[in-house]
Amino acid sequence: MKAKDLVHHIMTSYQPDDEIAYALWSKEDVDGKVIELIGNQEIPASTVLTDEDMENILQSFDHHHDAEYGLTWIGLEEEIKEYVKDLQEVEDE
């Protein structure tokens, strides 16, 4: 989801004094987790993700997360690992 879409949703769905809870994930979160996964040797050290790659990861993360547990760091890690694995398979073809 784009930030502008979230802002629009909040502005049209809630009053300014309404209490809400939310989780906000960004490309910076993906980049930080990629660095950690490389450091832990869970993904190749050669992994380089573009802004578009990180946006794709965030979109997939949002659409495929388990609603029972929400958006978690473990879920983001798994999404990144799967995305990197898919990228490697495309490169190997």
Buried (B, 14 or more C-beta within 10 A) or exposed (E): EEEEEEEEEEEEEEEEEEEEEEEEBEBEBBEEBBEBBBEEEBBEEEBEBEEEBBBBBBEBBEEEBEEEEEBEEEBBBBBBBEBBEEBEEEEEE
